[in-house]
Amino acid sequence: MEYLLGLLTPVVLFLCGYIGYSLGNKQKPKKPKHEDQQRKVEHMEKMHNDFVKMMNYNESIALQRKKVRHNE
């Protein structure tokens, strides 16, 4: 009887571990690719616009006088 328990215990433990692993390893729903693509496009457009602004900034723009409005 002890031999039988000794042989069945690892089998039962292995089955419990396998079932638990397979239940916990379910695939999570993925985000639609359309949303990811849209976010990437918006990010790239923002990066491009910021780059253009940075490259257009030169010494003459930096030294221009600023218009100051006085509240009277």
Secondary structure, DSSP 8 states (H G I E B T S, - for coil): -HHHHHHHHHHHHHHHHHHHHHHHT-------HHHHHHHHHHHHHHHHHHHHHHHH--HHHHTS--------
